[in-house]
Amino acid sequence: MKVVYTVIVALLLMFVITFSLDNTQPVRLQYYTLFENYLPAYMVIFIAFLAGVIFTGFMGIVERFRLTRTINRLNKTIRDLRRELKANENLPYGEGAATISSPPEDKI
């Protein structure tokens, strides 16, 4: 398995190197008059890719925190319901929150 991983990484690295060597034309980046710069095309693509990875990672972290909060809330609900169930189990019959009354008996 380690050999397959090494081969995949080597192929990916070769792709990145050959892509970089074939796309060296300068690209002009300008944001109004505040920023103007020339970067190679491969650098612009890699920066955009890196920004996407960082943004996606940030969104994943936010989602994880949200899910953790939901799990904690649901675990608290489960604990409360178990406590309530355990408290109601120990009550003698006829006492408790709700008792069902039996239908009236007919007298003969």
Backbone as numpy.savetxt, mean C-alpha at the origin, in Angstrom:
# Nx Ny Nz CAx CAy CAz Cx Cy Cz
19.31 -20.61 -9.02 18.49 -19.41 -9.02 19.35 -18.16 -9.02
20.48 -18.24 -8.31 21.38 -17.10 -8.25 21.96 -16.79 -9.64
22.18 -17.81 -10.44 22.72 -17.63 -11.79 21.69 -16.92 -12.66
20.43 -17.30 -12.55 19.36 -16.67 -13.34 19.25 -15.21 -12.97
19.29 -14.92 -11.67 19.23 -13.54 -11.20 20.40 -12.72 -11.76
21.60 -13.29 -11.74 22.78 -12.60 -12.25 22.66 -12.34 -13.75
22.14 -13.30 -14.49 21.96 -13.13 -15.94 20.95 -12.03 -16.22
19.86 -12.01 -15.49 18.82 -10.97 -15.70 19.38 -9.60 -15.38
20.11 -9.46 -14.29 20.71 -8.18 -13.93 21.72 -7.74 -14.99
22.52 -8.67 -15.49 23.51 -8.33 -16.52 22.82 -7.88 -17.80
21.75 -8.56 -18.21 21.01 -8.14 -19.41 20.38 -6.77 -19.23
19.82 -6.52 -18.07 19.22 -5.21 -17.79 20.28 -4.12 -17.81
21.43 -4.41 -17.24 22.53 -3.44 -17.24 23.03 -3.17 -18.65
23.13 -4.21 -19.48 23.52 -4.02 -20.89 22.51 -3.16 -21.62
21.22 -3.39 -21.36 20.19 -2.58 -22.01 20.33 -1.11 -21.62
20.55 -0.84 -20.34 20.69 0.54 -19.87 21.91 1.20 -20.50
23.01 0.49 -20.58 24.24 1.06 -21.16 24.06 1.33 -22.64
23.52 0.37 -23.39 23.35 0.60 -24.84 22.31 1.68 -25.10
21.27 1.75 -24.28 20.28 2.81 -24.44 20.92 4.17 -24.21
21.76 4.25 -23.19 22.43 5.52 -22.87 23.38 5.94 -23.99
24.10 4.98 -24.57 25.05 5.32 -25.63 24.36 5.75 -26.92
23.16 5.22 -27.17 22.44 5.58 -28.40 21.63 6.85 -28.29
21.40 7.36 -27.08 20.55 8.53 -26.89 21.31 9.65 -26.17
22.37 10.11 -26.81 23.20 11.15 -26.19 22.90 12.54 -26.72
21.92 12.67 -27.60 21.58 13.98 -28.14 21.11 14.90 -27.01
21.58 16.15 -27.01 21.16 17.06 -25.94 19.70 17.48 -26.11
19.01 17.56 -25.00 17.62 18.00 -24.97 17.57 19.26 -24.11
16.91 20.27 -24.63 16.82 21.54 -23.91 15.64 21.49 -22.95
15.93 21.73 -21.69 14.90 21.81 -20.67 14.78 23.25 -20.22
13.56 23.77 -20.23 13.36 25.16 -19.84 12.05 25.28 -19.08
12.09 26.02 -18.00 10.89 26.35 -17.25 10.83 27.86 -17.16
10.03 28.46 -18.03 9.95 29.91 -18.19 11.36 30.49 -18.27
11.66 31.48 -17.46 13.02 32.03 -17.48 13.80 31.63 -16.23
13.18 30.82 -15.39 13.83 30.43 -14.14 14.87 29.34 -14.33
14.66 28.48 -15.30 15.52 27.32 -15.45 15.71 27.02 -16.92
16.95 26.86 -17.32 17.25 26.43 -18.68 18.53 25.61 -18.63
18.45 24.41 -19.21 19.58 23.52 -19.15 19.51 22.54 -20.31
20.65 21.99 -20.70 20.71 20.96 -21.73 21.19 19.67 -21.07
20.41 18.61 -21.26 20.77 17.30 -20.74 20.67 16.28 -21.85
21.44 15.20 -21.77 21.29 14.13 -22.75 19.90 13.50 -22.64
19.39 12.98 -23.74 18.04 12.41 -23.77 17.89 11.26 -22.78
18.91 10.41 -22.68 18.80 9.28 -21.75 18.69 9.76 -20.31
19.35 10.88 -19.99 19.29 11.40 -18.63 17.88 11.91 -18.30
17.25 12.55 -19.27 15.89 13.04 -19.07 14.95 11.86 -18.81
15.11 10.79 -19.58 14.26 9.61 -19.41 14.51 8.94 -18.07
15.77 8.82 -17.67 16.09 8.20 -16.39 15.58 9.04 -15.21
15.68 10.35 -15.33 15.17 11.22 -14.27 13.66 11.08 -14.15
12.96 11.04 -15.28 11.51 10.86 -15.26 11.15 9.50 -14.65
11.89 8.46 -14.99 11.65 7.14 -14.43 11.87 7.14 -12.92
12.96 7.75 -12.48 13.27 7.83 -11.06 12.20 8.62 -10.31
11.73 9.70 -10.88 10.65 10.48 -10.25 9.39 9.62 -10.11
9.08 8.82 -11.12 7.93 7.93 -11.04 8.09 6.87 -9.96
9.28 6.32 -9.83 9.54 5.31 -8.80 9.39 5.93 -7.41
9.93 7.13 -7.23 9.84 7.80 -5.93 8.38 8.13 -5.60
7.64 8.66 -6.57 6.24 9.01 -6.36 5.42 7.76 -6.02
5.64 6.67 -6.76 4.91 5.43 -6.50 5.26 4.88 -5.12
6.52 4.94 -4.74 6.92 4.50 -3.41 6.26 5.32 -2.31
6.20 6.63 -2.52 5.54 7.49 -1.54 4.06 7.14 -1.42
3.40 6.91 -2.55 1.98 6.54 -2.52 1.80 5.19 -1.83
2.74 4.27 -2.01 2.68 2.98 -1.34 2.81 3.12 0.17
3.68 4.01 0.61 3.85 4.26 2.04 2.57 4.85 2.63
1.97 5.80 1.93 0.73 6.41 2.40 -0.36 5.34 2.50
-0.46 4.49 1.49 -1.48 3.43 1.49 -1.23 2.45 2.63
0.02 2.13 2.90 0.34 1.22 4.00 -0.08 1.81 5.34
0.19 3.11 5.56 -0.24 3.75 6.80 -1.75 3.74 6.93
-2.46 3.99 5.83 -3.91 3.99 5.85 -4.45 2.60 6.20
-3.89 1.58 5.59 -4.32 0.22 5.86 -3.99 -0.20 7.29
-2.83 0.21 7.81 -2.47 -0.10 9.19 -3.47 0.53 10.15
-3.86 1.77 9.88 -4.84 2.44 10.73 -6.18 1.70 10.69
-6.59 1.25 9.50 -7.84 0.50 9.37 -7.76 -0.82 10.11
-6.64 -1.52 10.00 -6.46 -2.80 10.69 -6.52 -2.60 12.20
-5.87 -1.56 12.70 -5.90 -1.30 14.14 -7.32 -1.00 14.62
-8.07 -0.23 13.85 -9.45 0.08 14.21 -10.30 -1.19 14.24
-10.13 -2.05 13.23 -10.90 -3.29 13.18 -10.49 -4.25 14.30
-9.21 -4.31 14.63 -8.77 -5.15 15.75 -9.36 -4.66 17.07
-9.46 -3.34 17.24 -10.08 -2.79 18.45 -11.55 -3.18 18.50
-12.24 -3.14 17.37 -13.64 -3.55 17.32 -13.77 -5.02 17.69
-12.89 -5.86 17.18 -12.92 -7.29 17.50 -12.69 -7.51 18.99
-11.70 -6.81 19.58 -11.45 -6.95 21.01 -12.67 -6.54 21.83
-13.30 -5.42 21.45 -14.48 -4.96 22.18 -15.62 -5.98 22.06
-15.83 -6.53 20.88 -16.90 -7.51 20.69 -16.61 -8.80 21.46
-15.36 -9.22 21.51 -15.01 -10.42 22.28 -15.23 -10.21 23.77
-14.86 -9.00 24.26 -15.10 -8.69 25.67 -16.60 -8.72 25.98
-17.38 -8.14 25.10 -18.83 -8.13 25.28 -19.40 -9.55 25.25
-18.91 -10.37 24.33 -19.37 -11.75 24.24 -19.01 -12.53 25.50
-17.77 -12.34 25.97 -17.33 -13.04 27.17 -18.13 -12.59 28.38
-18.45 -11.32 28.47 -19.24 -10.80 29.59 -20.65 -11.38 29.54
-21.22 -11.55 28.37 -22.58 -12.08 28.24 -22.61 -13.59 28.42
-21.51 -14.29 28.21 -21.47 -15.74 28.39 -21.61 -16.12 29.85
-21.08 -15.33 30.73 -21.06 -15.66 32.15 -22.35 -15.30 32.87
-23.28 -14.63 32.20 -24.53 -14.26 32.85 -25.44 -15.48 32.95
-26.19 -15.61 34.07 -27.15 -16.71 34.16 -28.28 -16.50 33.17
-28.96 -17.58 32.85 -30.04 -17.52 31.87 -31.14 -16.61 32.40
-31.67 -15.77 31.54 -32.75 -14.88 31.91 -32.27 -13.48 32.22
-31.01 -13.34 32.54 -30.46 -12.01 32.78 -29.67 -11.59 31.56
-29.42 -10.35 31.41 -28.59 -9.90 30.31 -29.28 -8.83 29.51
-28.76 -8.63 28.32 -29.23 -7.52 27.49 -30.65 -7.75 27.00
-30.88 -8.86 26.38 -32.20 -9.09 25.79 -32.62 -10.52 26.07
-33.77 -10.69 26.68 -34.30 -12.03 26.90 -35.54 -12.20 26.05
-35.71 -13.37 25.55 -36.87 -13.67 24.72 -37.91 -14.29 25.62
-39.06 -13.67 25.66 -40.11 -14.22 26.54 -40.80 -15.38 25.84
-41.17 -16.37 26.63 -41.84 -17.54 26.07 -43.32 -17.22 25.85
-43.94 -17.90 24.90 -45.36 -17.63 24.65 -46.20 -18.08 25.83
-47.36 -17.45 26.06 -48.19 -17.84 27.21 -48.70 -19.26 27.05
-48.75 -19.99 28.17 -49.21 -21.37 28.15 -50.73 -21.40 28.28
-51.35 -22.30 27.55 -52.80 -22.46 27.65 -53.13 -23.28 28.89
-54.11 -22.84 29.63 -54.55 -23.59 30.82 -55.72 -24.45 30.45
-55.73 -25.65 30.89 -56.82 -26.60 30.59 -57.74 -26.72 31.76
